[in-house]
Amino acid sequence: MTTLFSDDFLERPRKEVAPGATHVPRWLTAAEQRWIVGQFREWERGPVPLRSAKVRGHEMSVRTICLGWHWQPYKYTREATDVNGSRVLDFPQWMVRLARRALVDASGDPRAADDYTPDTALVNFYDDDARMGMHQDKDELSLAPVVSLSIGDTCLFRFGNTRSRKLPYEDITLSSGDLFVFGGASRLAFHGVTKIYPGTGPKECGLETGRVNITLRVTGMS
């Protein structure tokens, strides 16, 4: 595991963690982060509020807002039937452009995003004590890549294998502005967040506390 604030952490090179899974540090500029945080504040106002989903009767410590499609265990709907019944906000076109740029930059292939059109975003907010257990993103009908963006406090992200929640896995520090893409052979890899490092988010990101994580996905639904 990389030690927080070690030389390795501060240098933070781009890395292919597994086939199809790439970590690109400092991908979003400070200005882009601030602008996205401003959008997040708008999304918080509704029509569907930030909420903690219940998985097998247990409330998650992470709170989520969805765009385009509403995720609830273990399905997608247009209306937030597990919250207040309201239809979620539309998926913004700027996110399509951002996700396509992310795929190209992560892969180094200028054609990587030619057929990529995400239609949903899960926007997760982590406070100091929030965690995300090891899980697979498999509620989508499509196995197109997942694009993940981090803003705010640094987290310890665990990226594993496609067979189980157990070893082998790798622990990675994701910091404000970082991009993580996983698709192909790694699309169904188990992954989670084991720790948040409070107070590590840069002031210029626009988030006073906590971590915002946006995952862009293709549901394959219509």
C-alpha positions in Angstrom: 0.0 0.0 0.0 1.2 3.5 -0.8 1.8 5.5 2.4 0.0 8.8 2.5 2.4 11.8 1.8 5.3 9.5 1.0 7.5 10.3 -2.0 5.5 7.7 -4.0 2.3 9.3 -3.1 3.4 12.8 -3.9 4.8 11.8 -7.3 1.6 9.7 -8.0 2.4 8.4 -11.5 -0.2 7.3 -14.0 -0.7 3.5 -13.6 -2.5 0.6 -15.3 -3.7 -1.2 -12.2 -5.1 -4.2 -14.1 -6.0 -4.9 -17.7 -8.6 -2.3 -18.6 -8.2 -0.4 -15.3 -6.2 2.8 -15.3 -5.5 5.4 -12.6 -4.8 8.9 -13.9 -3.8 11.3 -11.1 -4.7 15.0 -11.3 -6.8 14.6 -14.4 -9.3 17.4 -13.5 -8.0 20.9 -13.1 -8.8 22.9 -10.0 -11.2 25.1 -12.0 -13.0 22.0 -13.4 -13.3 20.6 -9.9 -14.8 23.8 -8.5 -17.3 24.0 -11.4 -18.4 20.3 -10.8 -18.8 21.0 -7.1 -21.0 23.9 -8.0 -23.1 21.5 -10.1 -23.2 19.1 -7.2 -24.7 21.8 -5.0 -27.4 22.3 -7.5 -28.2 18.6 -7.7 -28.5 18.5 -3.9 -31.5 20.8 -4.2 -33.5 18.0 -5.9 -36.0 16.9 -7.1 -34.5 13.8 -5.5 -32.4 14.6 -2.4 -29.1 13.2 -1.4 -29.9 9.9 0.3 -28.3 6.7 1.7 -29.5 3.6 -0.1 -30.4 0.5 1.8 -28.7 -2.7 0.8 -30.2 -5.9 2.3 -31.8 -3.8 5.0 -28.7 -1.9 6.0 -28.3 1.8 5.2 -25.1 2.7 3.4 -22.8 5.3 5.0 -22.3 6.9 1.5 -25.1 9.2 0.3 -26.0 9.3 -3.4 -27.7 11.5 -6.0 -28.4 10.0 -9.4 -28.6 11.6 -12.8 -30.3 10.1 -15.9 -31.3 6.9 -14.2 -31.9 6.3 -10.5 -29.9 3.5 -9.0 -31.4 1.5 -6.2 -30.3 -2.0 -5.2 -30.4 -3.8 -7.6 -32.0 -2.0 -10.5 -32.3 1.3 -12.4 -35.5 3.3 -12.6 -36.4 6.8 -14.0 -38.2 7.7 -10.8 -36.7 7.4 -7.3 -39.4 5.0 -6.1 -37.4 4.2 -3.0 -37.0 7.9 -2.0 -39.9 10.3 -2.9 -41.1 9.0 -6.3 -39.8 12.0 -8.2 -38.0 11.6 -11.6 -34.3 12.2 -11.4 -32.6 15.0 -13.2 -31.6 14.4 -16.8 -28.1 13.2 -17.6 -26.2 16.3 -18.8 -24.5 16.3 -22.2 -21.3 17.9 -20.8 -20.8 14.6 -18.8 -20.9 12.6 -22.1 -18.1 14.8 -23.5 -16.2 14.6 -20.2 -16.5 10.8 -20.1 -15.4 10.4 -23.7 -12.3 12.5 -23.0 -11.6 10.4 -20.0 -11.6 7.2 -21.9 -9.3 8.5 -24.6 -6.9 9.9 -22.1 -6.9 6.8 -19.9 -6.4 4.4 -22.8 -4.2 6.5 -25.1 -6.4 5.5 -28.0 -8.1 8.4 -29.8 -10.9 6.0 -31.0 -11.6 4.5 -27.5 -14.7 6.6 -26.9 -16.2 6.4 -30.5 -19.1 4.2 -29.3 -19.3 5.4 -25.7 -22.3 7.3 -24.5 -22.9 7.1 -20.8 -26.5 7.8 -19.7 -26.3 7.7 -15.9 -24.2 9.1 -13.1 -24.0 8.0 -9.5 -22.8 10.9 -7.5 -21.6 9.7 -4.1 -20.8 11.9 -1.1 -18.4 10.5 1.5 -18.1 12.2 4.9 -15.2 11.4 7.3 -16.7 8.1 8.4 -18.2 6.8 5.1 -17.0 3.6 3.5 -18.0 1.5 0.5 -17.8 -2.3 0.8 -16.3 -4.5 -1.9 -18.9 -4.9 -4.7 -19.3 -5.3 -8.4 -21.0 -2.7 -10.7 -23.3 -5.3 -12.4 -26.8 -3.7 -12.3 -26.2 -2.3 -15.8 -27.2 -4.3 -18.9 -24.1 -2.9 -20.7 -20.5 -3.8 -19.9 -19.1 -0.5 -21.3 -16.4 1.0 -19.1 -17.1 2.9 -15.8 -15.5 6.3 -15.5 -14.9 7.5 -12.0 -13.9 11.0 -10.9 -12.8 12.1 -7.4 -13.1 15.5 -5.8 -12.2 16.6 -2.2 -10.7 14.4 0.5 -8.3 11.6 -0.5 -9.6 8.1 0.0 -8.1 4.6 0.1 -9.6 2.7 -2.9 -9.4 -1.1 -3.0 -9.5 -2.6 -6.5 -9.8 -6.3 -6.7 -10.4 -9.3 -8.9 -13.6 -10.4 -10.8 -14.0 -13.7 -8.8 -14.4 -12.6 -5.1 -14.0 -9.9 -2.6 -10.8 -11.5 -1.3 -7.2 -11.2 -2.4 -5.7 -10.4 -4.9 -6.5 -6.7 -4.7 -4.6 -3.5 -4.7 -5.0 -0.4 -2.5 -4.8 2.9 -4.3 -5.0 6.5 -3.0 -7.5 8.5 -5.0 -7.1 12.3 -4.5 -9.0 15.3 -5.7 -9.0 15.5 -9.5 -8.1 11.9 -10.0 -9.6 9.8 -12.8 -10.0 6.0 -12.6 -11.4 4.0 -15.5 -12.2 0.3 -15.5 -13.6 -1.7 -18.4 -12.8 -4.8 -20.5 -11.3 -7.6 -18.4 -11.7 -5.5 -15.3 -15.2 -4.2 -15.8 -16.7 -6.6 -13.2 -13.8 -6.4 -10.7 -14.8 -6.0 -7.0 -13.9 -2.6 -5.6 -14.6 -0.4 -2.6 -13.5 2.5 -0.4 -11.9 1.4 2.9 -10.9 4.8 4.3 -11.4 8.6 4.0 -8.5 10.9 5.0 -10.3 13.9 6.5 -8.9 17.4 5.7 -6.8 16.3 2.7 -9.0 17.9 0.0 -7.4 21.0 -1.5 -9.2 24.3 -0.7 -9.2 25.2 -4.4 -11.4 22.2 -5.3 -14.4 24.1 -3.9 -15.4 21.4 -1.4 -15.0 22.3 2.3 -15.1 18.8 3.6 -15.7 15.2 2.5 -15.3 13.6 -0.9 -17.5 13.6 -4.0 -17.1 10.7 -6.3 -18.9 10.6 -9.7 -19.2 7.3 -11.6 -20.4 7.6 -15.2 -21.9 4.5 -16.7 -23.9 3.0 -19.6 -27.0 1.3 -18.4 -27.9 -0.3 -21.7 -31.5 0.6 -20.9 -34.0 2.7 -22.9 
